[in-house]
């Protein structure tokens, strides 16, 4: 096994300081990229998609649970499979408490093409509490390019899509797939993909977060059992 070189504490501090300069540059570049992402145009979703969940049939608008934004994780689970994708399961395992997203007006849900009666026992086995819906029988997976036809066969790929709600109108703002999911899972990493972002005063474009009429995102953080739903 190749291990790092052994150095004195002073040598380590010098090397760490040099690396910190590069890390800060990456942070500034990441913030700039997130601002550019928030500057993308959005597309109205006209299709009346129907999903099945624990409360029966629901629409895409219902998945927002009354909030401004929705993050959908496209979980690979084809109708003919007996269990969900292992790598998608690893992704869902790292999702934190959803109350912190909810405090910033953002809902999270997983969606798969498998029928809901197949999803339910697997979800129970994994011990997940995140909302999970079936898109079986709809074109949702095809339209958002996570179920593709290759050489006459349907194949699945993991992805994540973000949506924004303006009253009863739903807009698609962003999607990413496969390696684009690397490094995602934390509350802030998911918010950075959305049109409203982390809702901090320093974020661009200016004024978008304040339009919600709420304090800055970081000022809304509570212990997860102290939030008013």
C-alpha positions as CSV (number, residue, x, y, z in Angstrom):
1,X,0.0,0.0,0.0
2,X,1.3,3.5,-0.9
3,X,1.1,5.7,2.1
4,X,1.7,9.5,2.5
5,X,5.2,10.7,3.3
6,X,6.1,11.2,7.0
7,X,6.8,14.8,7.9
8,X,7.2,17.0,11.0
9,X,4.3,19.0,12.3
10,X,5.8,22.2,10.8
11,X,6.2,20.6,7.4
12,X,2.6,19.4,7.5
13,X,1.3,22.9,8.4
14,X,3.2,24.4,5.5
15,X,1.9,21.8,3.0
16,X,-1.6,22.2,4.5
17,X,-1.5,26.0,4.0
18,X,-0.5,25.6,0.4
19,X,-3.4,23.1,-0.2
20,X,-5.8,25.5,1.5
21,X,-5.3,28.1,-1.1
22,X,-6.4,25.7,-3.8
23,X,-9.3,24.5,-1.7
24,X,-10.6,28.0,-1.3
25,X,-10.3,28.5,-5.0
26,X,-12.5,25.4,-5.6
27,X,-15.0,26.7,-3.1
28,X,-15.3,30.1,-4.9
29,X,-15.5,28.2,-8.3
30,X,-18.3,26.0,-6.9
31,X,-20.3,29.0,-5.7
32,X,-19.9,30.6,-9.1
33,X,-21.0,27.4,-10.8
34,X,-24.1,27.2,-8.5
35,X,-25.0,30.8,-9.3
36,X,-24.7,30.0,-13.1
37,X,-26.9,26.9,-12.5
38,X,-29.5,29.1,-10.8
39,X,-29.4,31.3,-13.9
40,X,-30.6,28.4,-16.2
41,X,-34.0,28.9,-17.8
42,X,-36.9,26.7,-16.7
43,X,-39.4,24.6,-18.6
44,X,-43.1,24.3,-17.6
45,X,-44.2,20.7,-17.0
46,X,-47.5,20.3,-18.9
47,X,-47.8,16.5,-18.7
48,X,-50.1,15.3,-16.0
49,X,-47.9,12.6,-14.5
50,X,-49.6,10.2,-12.0
51,X,-47.5,8.5,-9.3
52,X,-48.5,5.9,-6.7
53,X,-47.4,6.3,-3.0
54,X,-48.5,5.4,0.5
55,X,-51.6,7.6,0.1
56,X,-52.6,6.3,-3.3
57,X,-52.4,8.2,-6.6
58,X,-50.8,11.6,-6.6
59,X,-49.5,14.2,-9.1
60,X,-46.2,15.9,-9.5
61,X,-47.6,18.9,-7.8
62,X,-48.6,16.8,-4.8
63,X,-44.9,15.7,-4.4
64,X,-44.1,19.3,-3.4
65,X,-46.1,18.9,-0.2
66,X,-47.0,22.6,-0.5
67,X,-43.4,23.8,-0.6
68,X,-41.7,25.9,-3.3
69,X,-39.2,23.4,-4.6
70,X,-38.9,19.6,-5.2
71,X,-35.8,17.5,-5.6
72,X,-36.5,14.1,-7.2
73,X,-34.0,11.3,-7.0
74,X,-34.5,8.9,-9.9
75,X,-33.9,5.6,-8.1
76,X,-33.1,2.7,-10.5
77,X,-35.7,0.0,-9.9
78,X,-37.2,-1.5,-13.0
79,X,-40.6,-3.3,-12.9
80,X,-39.0,-6.7,-13.5
81,X,-36.4,-6.3,-10.7
82,X,-36.8,-7.9,-7.3
83,X,-34.8,-5.2,-5.5
84,X,-33.6,-1.7,-6.0
85,X,-30.2,-0.7,-7.4
86,X,-27.3,-1.1,-5.0
87,X,-25.6,2.1,-5.9
88,X,-28.9,4.0,-5.7
89,X,-29.4,2.5,-2.3
90,X,-26.0,3.8,-1.2
91,X,-27.1,7.2,-2.3
92,X,-30.3,7.2,-0.4
93,X,-28.6,5.9,2.7
94,X,-26.6,9.1,2.9
95,X,-29.6,11.5,2.7
96,X,-29.9,13.4,6.0
97,X,-32.9,14.5,7.9
98,X,-35.4,16.0,5.5
99,X,-36.5,18.7,8.0
100,X,-33.5,20.8,7.1
101,X,-34.6,20.8,3.4
102,X,-38.2,21.5,4.4
103,X,-37.1,24.5,6.4
104,X,-35.9,26.0,3.1
105,X,-39.1,25.3,1.3
106,X,-37.8,22.2,-0.5
107,X,-39.2,18.7,-0.5
108,X,-37.4,15.5,-1.5
109,X,-38.7,12.3,-3.0
110,X,-37.4,9.2,-4.7
111,X,-39.2,8.0,-7.8
112,X,-38.8,4.6,-9.5
113,X,-40.5,2.8,-12.4
114,X,-41.2,-0.4,-10.4
115,X,-44.8,-0.8,-9.2
116,X,-45.4,0.5,-5.7
117,X,-46.2,-3.0,-4.2
118,X,-42.6,-3.9,-5.1
119,X,-41.1,-0.7,-3.7
120,X,-42.8,-0.9,-0.4
121,X,-41.2,-4.1,1.0
122,X,-37.8,-3.0,-0.2
123,X,-38.2,0.4,1.4
124,X,-39.1,-1.4,4.7
125,X,-36.1,-3.7,4.4
126,X,-33.8,-0.7,4.0
127,X,-35.5,1.2,6.9
128,X,-36.0,4.4,4.9
129,X,-38.6,7.0,5.7
130,X,-38.0,9.3,2.7
131,X,-41.1,9.7,0.4
132,X,-40.8,7.2,-2.4
133,X,-43.2,6.9,-5.3
134,X,-43.8,4.7,-8.3
135,X,-44.0,6.2,-11.8
136,X,-45.1,2.9,-13.3
137,X,-47.3,3.3,-16.3
138,X,-46.3,6.9,-16.9
139,X,-43.7,8.5,-19.2
140,X,-42.0,10.3,-16.3
141,X,-38.8,8.3,-16.4
142,X,-38.5,8.5,-20.2
143,X,-39.3,12.2,-20.3
144,X,-36.6,13.0,-17.7
145,X,-34.1,10.7,-19.5
146,X,-33.5,8.1,-16.8
147,X,-35.1,5.2,-18.7
148,X,-33.5,5.0,-22.1
149,X,-34.0,2.7,-25.1
150,X,-30.8,1.1,-26.3
151,X,-30.7,-1.6,-29.0
152,X,-34.4,-2.2,-28.5
153,X,-34.2,-2.7,-24.7
154,X,-35.1,-0.3,-21.9
155,X,-32.2,0.5,-19.5
156,X,-32.1,2.5,-16.3
157,X,-29.7,5.2,-15.2
158,X,-29.5,7.1,-11.9
159,X,-30.3,10.8,-11.9
160,X,-31.7,13.7,-10.0
161,X,-34.1,16.4,-11.1
162,X,-35.2,19.7,-9.5
163,X,-38.6,21.4,-9.9
164,X,-40.0,24.8,-8.9
165,X,-43.6,25.6,-8.1
166,X,-45.4,28.8,-8.9
167,X,-48.8,28.4,-7.4
168,X,-50.2,25.4,-9.4
169,X,-47.7,25.6,-12.2
170,X,-44.7,23.3,-12.1
171,X,-41.3,24.0,-13.8
172,X,-38.3,21.8,-14.4
173,X,-35.1,23.7,-13.5
174,X,-32.3,21.2,-13.5
175,X,-31.3,17.5,-14.0
176,X,-28.0,15.6,-13.6
177,X,-27.1,12.0,-14.1
178,X,-24.6,9.3,-13.2
179,X,-21.2,10.9,-12.4
180,X,-23.1,14.2,-11.9
181,X,-24.4,12.7,-8.6
182,X,-20.9,12.4,-7.1
183,X,-20.5,14.4,-4.0
184,X,-24.3,14.9,-3.6
185,X,-26.4,13.9,-0.6
186,X,-26.0,16.6,2.0
187,X,-28.7,19.4,2.5
188,X,-26.5,22.1,1.1
189,X,-25.3,20.1,-1.9
190,X,-28.9,19.4,-2.9
191,X,-30.0,23.0,-2.4
192,X,-27.1,24.1,-4.6
193,X,-28.8,22.3,-7.5
194,X,-32.1,24.2,-7.1
195,X,-33.3,27.5,-8.5
196,X,-33.6,29.1,-5.1
197,X,-30.3,27.7,-3.8
198,X,-29.4,27.9,-0.1
199,X,-31.4,31.1,0.2
200,X,-28.6,33.1,1.7
201,X,-28.2,36.8,1.2
202,X,-24.8,36.4,-0.5
203,X,-26.1,34.2,-3.3
204,X,-26.7,35.3,-6.9
205,X,-29.0,36.1,-8.6
206,X,-29.8,38.8,-5.9
207,X,-33.3,39.0,-4.5
208,X,-34.5,35.5,-5.4
209,X,-34.4,34.1,-1.9
210,X,-35.8,37.2,-0.2
211,X,-38.9,36.9,-2.4
212,X,-39.9,34.0,-0.2
213,X,-40.4,36.5,2.7
214,X,-38.3,34.4,5.1
215,X,-35.0,34.9,7.0
216,X,-31.8,33.7,5.3
217,X,-31.5,29.9,5.0
218,X,-28.8,29.6,7.7
219,X,-30.9,31.6,10.1
220,X,-33.7,29.0,9.8
221,X,-31.6,26.0,10.9
222,X,-32.9,24.3,14.1
223,X,-32.5,21.0,15.7
224,X,-34.6,18.7,13.5
225,X,-37.2,18.1,16.2
226,X,-37.8,21.8,16.8
227,X,-39.1,22.7,13.3
228,X,-42.7,23.8,12.9
229,X,-43.8,21.8,9.9
